[in-house]
């Protein structure tokens, strides 16, 4: 029950996550599925000892006071983990997400070419959205790496915790970790505007203050990247607007229509060979979409995306259909992830899925 050996196992088996919970053997998430390892279920004293071994003093204190804490952890020179310590039924639980050491290319991720064109912009808000574990951090890190290698700008990243380390290349890179280097995302955003940034990566838009600061930064001549736990462009726009009091929503629609340049939604889908592939929805703001945002007609955004594929846009369902036709995912998987399940079935030939 040595946590170092368990991290070795996660690294060697290419697991995305390691789960340690009292009453069950250690569990790895491999290619989307859960696999038990080890010889015996974990006891309360096992997970308590591992939590103390992993956590910096500040984080262990936070765990005892609030019941949970998060931090980054370097496993020698092999890999890094994003660690979440939690309390459940009076015992400690541990979830460790492995952070890939090697940055991926646009081709390896499968990002549409139109997304790369966003990285040369000098202002605007780019949102990368999707559920937890959908690869948002990997996508954003690839984008930041491209800017770092190709543009002479100052990049500020605000993360909790820092996952990928970016060495200075053509750009100057400042990476701030919430809880260690700065107290909150909102505080970091306020300070960032005084630190001569060109590009800002905001790890999470958790609250109204942080969201407002991101939109303001995008309006005032900065390229801002942010994330939300939403799927689909229309839902993402609605989520942002719904954060605001009703009397402010008309104003924020106008601001968002001017500042939002793209929403990239992604999900990770299991493949027949046991791997995973990313599916994307890409919205690139144009005059029609700006108009729909201003007029509170986000339900019309999907139609604009569907008819603008030549401009580099793509609906999630269209991407799923492409992956199915390429043989990379099966029919049941594609339909299970679709927004319009009946419509996708019809386009596939009408076969029903039980």
Protein Blocks (a to p, Z undefined) as FASTA:
>chain_A
ZZklmmmmmmmnopabdcddehiacdddeehiacdedjbdcdfklmmmmmmmmpcfklmm
mmmmnopacddddehjlbccddddddeehiacdddddddfbdcdfklnopafklmmmmmp
cbdcdddeddehilmmmmmmmmmmmmmmmpccdddddddddfbdcddfkbccddddehjl
pmbfklmmmmmmmnopabdcdfbafbfklmmmmmmmmmnopacddddddehjklmmmmmm
mmpcfklmmmmmmmmmmmmmbdcdddddddfkopacdddddddddfklmmmmmnopaklm
mmmmmmmmmnopacfklmmmmmmmnopacfklmmmmpmblmlmmmmnnopacZZ
